[in-house]
Amino acid sequence: MSSLESVLVNLNGLWSYATTEWLRLTEPNPQDATRARWPTHPLWVALACVDWETSGGVLLKRFTNARLPDEKRLYSPPLYQLSY
């Protein structure tokens, strides 16, 4: 891709490749050492389905910092692994 315009025109394809072929979030399976067979995390499936060509409308401010994660959550080992 030689320009921003060409990237934006192909954004859906690029996103699909990046979130399904190049990188994915899996749920580890202790009985299977082959990571390629591990199931994809449902959150990752939802992220991979983002449609970049459809207008989503106005963004609403729904973020609140009142429910920040506690330190245990921030510093605990990850439950899932990214595999690429």
C-alpha positions as CSV (number, residue, x, y, z in Angstrom):
1,M,0.0,0.0,0.0
2,S,1.5,3.2,-1.1
3,S,-0.9,5.8,0.4
4,L,-3.2,6.3,3.3
5,E,-6.2,6.3,0.9
6,S,-5.3,2.8,-0.3
7,V,-5.0,1.6,3.3
8,L,-8.4,3.1,4.2
9,V,-10.0,1.5,1.1
10,N,-8.7,-1.9,2.1
11,L,-9.2,-1.6,5.9
12,N,-11.7,-4.4,6.2
13,G,-9.4,-6.9,4.5
14,L,-6.4,-5.7,6.5
15,W,-8.3,-5.9,9.7
16,S,-9.5,-9.4,8.9
17,Y,-6.0,-10.6,8.0
18,A,-4.5,-9.0,11.1
19,T,-7.1,-10.5,13.5
20,T,-7.5,-14.0,12.0
21,E,-4.4,-14.9,10.2
22,W,-1.5,-12.9,11.8
23,L,-2.6,-12.7,15.4
24,R,-5.3,-14.2,17.6
25,L,-6.2,-14.5,21.2
26,T,-6.7,-18.1,22.3
27,E,-8.0,-20.0,25.2
28,P,-5.2,-22.4,26.4
29,N,-6.0,-26.1,26.4
30,P,-3.8,-27.9,28.8
31,Q,-4.6,-31.3,27.1
32,D,-3.4,-30.0,23.7
33,A,0.2,-28.7,23.2
34,T,-0.5,-27.6,19.7
35,R,-1.5,-23.9,20.0
36,A,-2.9,-23.8,16.5
37,R,-5.8,-26.0,17.7
38,W,-6.6,-23.9,20.7
39,P,-10.0,-22.2,20.5
40,T,-10.1,-18.5,19.7
41,H,-11.4,-16.4,22.6
42,P,-14.9,-15.1,22.1
43,L,-13.8,-11.5,22.7
44,W,-11.3,-11.9,19.9
45,V,-13.9,-13.3,17.5
46,A,-16.1,-10.2,18.2
47,L,-13.1,-7.8,17.6
48,A,-12.3,-9.6,14.3
49,C,-15.9,-9.0,13.1
50,V,-15.6,-5.2,13.3
51,D,-16.9,-3.7,10.1
52,W,-14.7,-0.7,9.1
53,E,-16.8,0.3,6.1
54,T,-20.1,0.9,7.8
55,S,-20.7,4.2,9.6
56,G,-21.4,3.4,13.3
57,G,-23.0,6.7,14.1
58,V,-22.0,9.1,16.8
59,L,-19.7,7.9,19.6
60,L,-21.1,8.2,23.0
61,K,-19.0,8.9,26.1
62,R,-19.6,5.8,28.2
63,F,-16.3,5.4,29.9
64,T,-16.0,5.9,33.6
65,N,-12.9,5.4,35.7
66,A,-15.0,4.7,38.8
67,R,-14.5,1.0,38.2
68,L,-10.8,0.6,37.7
69,P,-9.4,-2.9,38.2
70,D,-7.7,-3.6,41.5
71,E,-4.0,-4.3,41.7
72,K,-4.5,-8.1,42.0
73,R,-6.1,-8.0,38.5
74,L,-3.5,-5.8,37.1
75,Y,-0.5,-7.9,38.3
76,S,-1.8,-11.4,38.0
77,P,-0.6,-13.8,35.3
78,P,-2.6,-13.6,32.1
79,L,-5.5,-16.1,31.7
80,Y,-5.1,-16.2,27.9
81,Q,-2.2,-16.1,25.5
82,L,-1.8,-14.3,22.2
83,S,-0.5,-16.7,19.5
84,Y,0.9,-15.6,16.2
